[in-house]
Structures are given as structure tokens and as C-alpha cells.
Amino acid sequence: MKKMMVLLASVLVLTACTQPNKEAKEATANKTEQTTKDSSSAKEEQALKFVVAPQYEGKTSKLIELGKKLVKEHPELGSEGNMALYFTGAISEGRAALMLVNKTDVDIKKDLNFSISWSYDGKSILDNQKVSYFIKDSGELPSHSATLILLPLNEEQLGIVDGMSDPSKMMLKMSDVSAVE
């Protein structure tokens, strides 16, 4: 009889111990599911969008269509928390079209200054070239958005850009980003 009581008590203790674990597993599964839903929602909310300067809103051009297409086909452009530059492959009237991507949590509402270094296969196109991004000309750049900037190039620079065929040989770097006060 004494053994039967110990066995019964052991079963009750084991049952009691396993019940919270089962609830904990269910709670963990529910939290994981909710976290996954939240992450998916956050990714959807943070989709990269293409913006144009106010004076070009509602208008279209080959460059605007290119910008929209690139953002749609490559939403992974940029890295979270950073600003970046990409060459679009387009040259228009002696100017190279670069895509400026803002994946920070900050809406750019002030003019910016930054430097660009750009080379291809060891040949310099721009060497620490100072560039200004003026809100009055280019518009605000909200968080998780991209726009095009056009950089004038001379004949020598255009020759290097025209000869680019292997993206792995290109280096494009943005540095010294600062807001203009």
C-alpha cells in the first residue's frame, strides 16, 4: 500500500511538472508565430520606394522609369541603417545616373554633403569628389527610399564608364555624409 501511494504521488508530481512545460511550449510557439508575423509586417512596411523631386512628380522620363524599375526589381538595395550609392548603368547628357538609397530610420529633410570615390578596374572616375544633395532641387528622401542623382562627367570619365563591363571591377563609395546647417 505504501508503494502504491509513492507511485501515485510520483505520477501526480510528473503530471504536474509536465503540464507547465506543455503550456510553455505552446506559449513559445505562439510567441514565435507572432514574432514571425511582426517581422513580415515590418519588412512589408519597410519596402524600398522610389521618390522623385516635387517638380517631377506626375511626370515621366526614361530615368524616372529606370529608377522605379530598379527599386521594384531590387528591393534589397542598400543595407539596413545605412545610406548607399549604386550606378544604374545610365548616362544622360554627359551625366551618370546614380541611385541614392536611404535605408536609415531618418527622413532626410535637410541638404546633405558627401564625398564619392568611384573607380573601375583601378582607373579613377571620381576621387573623393564632394557632392551636395539639395532638398529644393532633389526633394526630401524619406527613410527606406531611393532616388536618382545625376553627376556630370568629363570626356575621360565618360570613356571609363562607357568601357565598364564587369561589375566586380567597379568600386563606388560614399563617405563623409553630413547635413548642411
N, C-alpha and C positions, 0 to 999 in steps of 0.2 A: 504494500500500500504506500509506503514511504517512497519507493522508487517511482511509483505511478505519479505521485504528487510532484516529484522533482522533474520527471519527464514532461508532465503537463505544464509546469511552471516554465520550463525551458522552451517549450513550443510557444507559450504566450509571449515570452520575452523576445524570441526570434521573430515572431509575427509583428510585435510592436516595433522592433528595430527595423524590419524591412519596410514597413508602411511609410515612414518618413522618407526613406531613400526613394521609394517609388514616386512619392509626391515631389521630391526634389528633382528627380529625373524629368517628370512631366513639366515642372516649372522651368527647368533649364531648357527643355525642348521648346516651350512656349517663348521664352526669352530669346532663344536663338532664332526662332522663326520671326519674332518681332524685329530683332536686330537686322535680319536679312531684309525684311520689308522696309525698314527705315533706311538701310544702306541703298537699296534700289531707288527709293524715293529721293534720297539725297543726290544720287547720280543723275536722276531724271531732272531734278531741279537745277543741277549744276551743268546742264548741257551747254556746250560752247555755241555762242550765237555770233553771227556776223553783223557788224554795225557800220554804218556809213555816216559821214558828216551830214549835219542837218541840211545843208544846201543841196545834197544829192539824194535825200530821201524821196522815194517815189519815182526816182529816175533810174535808168538802167544804162549800162555800158558793158563792154567786154570785161573790163577789170572788176566791176561790181559782180557780174555773173560768175567770174572766176573765183572771187572771194567767197561767195555763197556756196559754190560747188565744193571748194576745198574744205570749208567748215563742215559741210554735210557729209562728205566722203571721209574726212579725217577728224572726227570729234576728239580724238586722242591727242591732238596737237597741244604742245605745252606740257608743263608739269605742274601739279597742284602746288599752290603757294608761290609761284614764280611768274615772271614775265619772260617772253621769249620772242625771237625773230626767226622767220623762215623765208627763204627765197621761193617765190611762187613759180619761177620759170618764165615770167612775163617781163618783156621790155616794151615800154611805150614812150615814144618820142624822146629817146635818149635817157629814159629813166627806168630804173629797175624797180619792180613791184615787190616789196617785202611785206610779209604778214606779221603784224604785231599782235601777240596773243597775251591777254591778261588773265591768268588763272590764279590771281591773288584773291583775297576776300575784300579788297579795297576797290571802290569805284574811282577811276581816275577822272577827277574833276578839275585838276589844275594842269597847267602846262608842264611838260617834262623835258629835261635834257638828259641825254645819254650818249654813250660812245659806241661805235660799231667798228669791229675788226672783221674783215671778210677776205678770204683768200681761196684760191683754187690751185691745187697741185703745187703749192709753195709760192705761187705768184700772188702778190698782194693786189687786191681790188680796192679795199679801204683799210687804212691803218689807223685805228683809234680815232676815227672820224667823229667829230661832235655833231649830234643831230638834235633838233628841237621838235617836239610834238606840241603844236599849239591847238588848244581846245577850240578857239574861234575858227580855225581852218579845218580841223580834223574831227571835231566833236568829242564828247566825253567817251571814255572807254570803260564801261561797266565791268564789274567782276565777271569772270568766265565769259569773256567776249573777245572777238578778234576784229581787226580792221586792216586795211592796206595803207602802207606809206610808200611814197614814190621818192626814190633817191636819184638825183641827177648823176650821170656818169660821163666821163670824157671818152674820147675815142679809144684810148689804150685800155681803160677799164671795160668798155663795151666789148672790145676784142677778146678779153679774157673770159667774160661772161658768155659771149656767143660760143666760145670753144668748150664750155663745160659739158661733159657727157657722163661723168662718173660721180654721183653724189657723195660717194665715200671719200673723195679727194677734196671736198669743199669744207671749209671751216667758216662759220658765221657766229660771231659772239657779240653779245650786248653787255655793256658794263657801265659803271658809274651813273646809274639811274638816280636822278634827283628831281624833286619838284621845284618849279620856279616860284619864288615868293613874290 
